[in-house]
């Protein structure tokens, strides 16, 4: 089976999927052709889902991710810049908790949500220590994060599938 399939009836040959591929796996050799995999580029694909998520016609599918498998983005739920700023600015590290356990299914749902954070190559390298115990980082380790900011050239229309995070309960 091919890594990608393109429905020629749906494909408008706009090249958006080719433009957003971060590892330059796809190409359009002619404006009348549908996108295809560059020679020798198949092993570079990291299943990030950009090509599937950005196609406004639902024409491209990855062998691990079809457009119909991806949740559509709901425009009514998008935060405005002011709402996003307020949300992020109002977040705080909580250090005092109620003496009330959080159900495990709630914890699992929250941890799965983290797999949608940008993570380069759709790799879920994060494993979670038991949440109900103190987190002890080895000396010299630093908790850090990176955020990329910019204006997207194309509108993403779907939420690409993510690899499952590794959740280990001990």
C-alpha positions, 0 to 999 in steps of 0.5 A: 500500500502506498504511503499516500493516496490522493482522490483525483476527483476531489483534488483541486491540484492547488499544491497546499499539501505539498507546501505545508509538508515540513520534510519535503516528501510530496511534490507536484511535477505538473500543475495538472497532476495530483501530489505524489511522493518524491523519489526516495522521500517516503522514509522521511515522512513522520506522519505529522498529518499536515497534508491531511489536515490542511487539504480543504477538499479532503483529497489526500489520505496518509496510510495511517490517517484519512481525512474522515478519521480527523476531527474537523476544527470547529471555528466557533471554538477558536479563541480570539487573540484576546481570549487566548491571551487572557487564558494563557495569562490567567493560568497559574501553577497550583500548589494547594489542592483540595483533599479530593482525588481526581478520577483516573479517567479524567487524568488519562483524558487530560494526558491524552490531550497533551499529545496535540501540543506541537511536538516535532514529528508527531513523536510522543516521547513524553512518559508520565510519572505517577501524578499522585506522587511528588515529581522528583527531577534529577539534579541538573535537569530543567523543565523547558518549553518552546513555542513557535509564533507566526501567522500560518500561510494556510488554514488548517481544517482538521485536527490530525491524528496524534500518536498515543502518549505513553501513560504509565501507572505505577 
